[in-house]
């Protein structure tokens, strides 16, 4: 087992930059993590922390089922990937995540939110050498007492038109 943290097959995962928490299915058979989104809009280009010009995406992330349960957040475009024949080519963003006490950066493919039971799936790329999944347990890690109050609109300045 090594230095891996024991987690259940379902856990709550925090997005510190977006100030939100989602229930996640931990799936070591999936190569890439996925996040269900209602819509993705391209806003233009701007420079990231490393000085590279990147495409900025505005995402409508479902926080629960039903209307009016969306949260608008912003992310830098990282790349595109093909996720099977049905899903086709999808945007991928790189975002910091927090699971228990472990903070890490993961690549997350954006999928349409229709009929998804779990909005977030963590795949083996995000889980590898960090976590040991206990298939008989769920929600082993409690959330911190203080809810994250990050502003999902920061740290993005004005977007340059492309």
C-alpha angles and dihedrals in degrees: 000000000000119000094338120131116235112240135170126245087258123039141160112254124196127215102206095189092051097040094231142115126212134185109245137199110221107218116177090181093064113083096211135033118245135202123197113229131180093216143352121210126186112223104181136271134303139160119272127214090280093052096252120136107242137177113254118220128198111210130195102212118192111231094186140344121294138043121311093026096112127116120203113221136165130230139170116251109246105177143307126259138187112239104189130300096290099048096041120188116349137186117254123205129189112225137166114249134189123210114174105317093331117103118191142152118246138185109235125191115216115231132180110270098226114133097344115153093199118032093205128046119183112209132202094272090064095038101043116119091350106074141032110210116220102203092197095059138062134192097011093159122070122215118249114265091245115064114226111261099191116147109242089208094062144118090021114104123198111320120240113231113242 
